[in-house]
Amino acid sequence: MKNLVIATIIIIIFTTGCSPKFQPELTRVDVQKITKDGMKDGEERIIAKKDELHKIEQAFDEIKWSPKTKADMARKEDVLAIFFIQEEKNMPESLYEYRIWFKGESATIISNKENEAYGRLTDKTEVRELKSALLLGE
């Protein structure tokens, strides 16, 4: 009987102590295209499909961030994207704003997230994927 109690306690410790921690999850992206004159084009797109969100996450994994850099861009961004990220279980999502400029085969991103600030995406494939996901194939 004593061995059964000890075995049960050990199993409980391992199953509760080794359970995976909550991983932050991108749950939605609200996208607003910005016109050349700096105005919102009036059309907001909401991205919530898992496969589209996954493509966006993959592209963002390749961004080289410079957290201490303050950037001043010569023109308005091409896209304003609001990321909804579930960072803690049973808590409201955090919202992060990304201003994105596409130029040729690169993208420049300015974030309001403290540990990101200014970033560049130079992987041609990922730039195309990100632009396609955010702007519906443009």
N, C-alpha and C positions, 0 to 999 in steps of 0.2 A: 504494500500500500504506500509506504514511504517513497519507494522508487517511482511510483506512478505520479505522486504529487510533485516530486522533483522534476520529472520529465515534462509534466504539464507546465510548470513554471518556466523551464528552459524554453519550451516551444513558444510560450507567450512572449517572453523577452525577445527572442529572435524575430518573431513575426511583427511585433510592434516596433522594435528597435531598428529593424532593417527595412521597414516599409519605405517606398520611394517618397521623396519630398515633392511638394507641389512645384511644377515647372511653369514659369510664366508663359502665357499663351496669347498670341495675337488673335483677337476674336472678330475684329472688323476694321476696315479702313474706309473713311469718308474721303472722297477725292473731288477736288474742285479745280477745273482747268482754268488757267488765267490767260486772258487774251494779250496780244502784243502791246496794247495800250495800258496794261496793268489792271484791267477790270476782270471780275469773275464772269465767266461766260453764261452764268445762270443755270448751268446744268451740273448738278451734284450727283456723283455716282457712289453707291455704297457697295463695297466688296465684302462679302461674308462667306463665300464658298471656300471650303478648306483647301482645295487645290490651288485656287488663285492666291489665297493668303500664304500658302507654302512657297509659291514662286516669289512673292514679294520678300518673304523672310530669307530665302536663299540669296537673293540679290543683296539684301541688307547685311547679310553675314560677310560679304566680300568688301564692304565699304571700309576704307581706311579713315578712321576718325582722328581729328586733332582737337581734343577737348578744350584747350586753352586758346584757340584761334577765334578771333572776331573777324568775320568777313563782311565786306561791303560790296555788294554786287552792282554792276553797271545797269542792269535791267531787272524788271520784275520776274519772279519765278514763273516757270511754265505750269507747275502743278503745286497746289497746296493740299497736303494729305494729313489727315488726323488719324493716328493709330490708336485703337482701343486695345489696351493690353491688360489681361487679367493677371495681376502680379501675386495676389494672395488668394487662397481659397476662401470662398464665402465673403469676399470683399468687393466693393465696386471697382470697375475698371479704371485704370489710369489713362489719361489722354495725353498724347504727345504730338506736337505739330512739326511737320517736316515740309520745308519749302525746297522744291526740287527744280533744278535747271538742267535741261538736256542740251548738249552741244556736241555735234558729231557723234563720236562713239564713246563719250564719257558723260558722267552726270555729276553735278555738284549738289550737295545736300546741306541745308542748314537746319539744325534741330534745336528745339527748346529743352531737350533732355540734357541734364547737367553733365553727364559723362561722355557726351557726343559732340555737341556744338557744330563743328564744321567737318564735312566729310567729302571724299571723292570716290567715285566708282569708275574704274577704268577697264574692267573686264568687259570686252565688247559683247559677249553673249549675255552676260548678266544685265548690262545696260539695255539691250534689246528686250530682254524678258521683263525687266522692270517697266520700261516705257509701254510695252504691250499690255501688261497687267493693269497699269494705272490709266492708260489712255485708250483702251480697247483697240489695240493693234496699230495705232498710229506710228 
